[in-house]
Amino acid sequence: LGLHPHPHPHPHPHPRYGCPTQCPISGRHICAGNGHCKYDTDSQASRCFCDNGFYGDDCSQQGASKSKSTTSNGGSTAVTVIIIILFVVSLALMVTVFVMIRQVKAYKADASNYLALFYPYFV
């Protein structure tokens, strides 16, 4: 068939927009050989999308991505906010129940008001 084997063990489709000239070359490899040059629709430009365990503009830095730790902190902040909101709502419900119980006790103390609750036409 005239097919030539791809030099990389995991061939990837060629990107559509401006690669590889717009992505950085590090160690004679695009994206330091640790990522793929693709078009980023958010930034409207080509950039390196790093493999797991690599980060940086050229994917040359190894370790946990700084953007992932920021996302993790954002996630823990969201959980904290949700917990605080649930606590405030619970506290408001407890205060409401307490006030209602006091009102019912006050009505019970005044027999005519208490009877008016259940028999409004007979008082």
C-alpha positions in Angstrom: 0.0 0.0 0.0 3.0 2.3 0.3 2.3 3.3 3.9 5.3 4.4 6.0 5.3 3.6 9.7 4.9 6.7 11.9 8.1 7.4 13.9 6.2 7.9 17.1 4.5 5.0 18.9 1.3 7.0 19.3 0.6 9.0 16.1 -1.6 12.1 16.5 -3.5 13.9 13.8 -1.8 17.0 12.4 -3.2 20.2 13.9 -5.2 22.6 11.6 -3.9 26.0 12.6 -0.3 27.2 12.3 1.5 24.4 14.0 4.3 23.6 14.6 5.7 27.1 13.9 3.6 28.8 16.6 4.4 26.4 19.4 7.7 26.6 21.2 10.5 24.2 20.5 12.5 22.9 23.4 15.2 20.2 23.2 14.7 20.1 19.4 11.1 18.9 19.9 7.9 20.8 19.6 6.4 21.2 23.1 9.6 19.6 24.5 8.2 16.2 23.3 5.9 16.2 26.3 2.8 17.6 24.7 1.0 18.4 21.5 0.7 21.6 19.5 -2.9 22.3 18.8 -5.2 25.3 18.2 -6.8 26.7 21.4 -10.2 28.0 20.6 -10.4 30.0 23.8 -7.2 32.0 23.2 -7.6 31.9 19.4 -4.0 30.7 19.0 -1.9 27.6 18.8 -0.3 26.4 22.0 1.1 23.3 23.7 -1.3 21.0 25.4 0.9 19.1 27.8 0.8 15.4 28.6 0.0 14.3 32.2 2.9 15.2 34.5 4.2 18.1 32.5 3.4 21.8 32.4 4.6 25.2 31.2 4.3 27.0 27.9 6.6 24.5 26.3 5.7 21.4 28.5 9.3 21.3 29.6 8.6 21.4 33.4 7.8 18.2 35.1 5.5 17.7 38.1 2.0 18.9 39.1 0.7 21.7 37.0 0.3 25.0 38.8 -3.1 25.5 37.1 -4.3 22.2 38.5 -3.4 23.3 42.1 -5.3 26.6 41.5 -8.3 24.6 40.4 -8.0 22.4 43.5 -7.9 25.5 45.7 -10.9 26.9 43.8 -12.7 23.6 44.4 -12.0 23.7 48.1 -13.1 27.3 48.3 -16.4 26.4 46.7 -17.0 23.5 49.1 -16.3 25.9 52.0 -18.8 28.5 50.7 -21.4 25.7 50.3 -20.9 24.5 53.9 -21.2 28.1 55.2 -24.4 28.6 53.3 -25.9 25.4 54.6 -24.9 26.3 58.1 -26.6 29.7 57.8 -29.8 28.2 56.3 -29.8 25.6 59.1 -29.4 28.2 61.8 -32.2 30.3 60.3 -34.5 27.3 60.3 -33.7 26.5 63.9 -34.4 30.1 64.9 -37.7 30.0 63.0 -38.8 26.7 64.8 -37.8 28.2 68.2 -39.9 31.3 67.6 -42.9 29.2 66.5 -42.6 27.0 69.6 -42.6 30.1 71.8 -45.7 31.4 70.0 -47.6 28.2 70.4 -46.7 28.1 74.2 -47.9 31.7 74.5 -51.2 30.8 72.8 -51.6 27.8 75.1 -51.1 30.0 78.1 -53.9 32.2 76.9 -56.8 29.8 76.5 -59.0 32.0 74.5 -56.3 32.6 71.9 -55.5 28.9 71.8 -59.1 28.0 71.2 -59.3 30.6 68.4 -56.6 28.7 66.5 -58.6 25.5 66.4 -62.2 26.8 66.6 -62.3 30.3 65.1 -66.1 30.3 64.8 -66.9 29.4 68.4 -64.9 32.1 70.2 
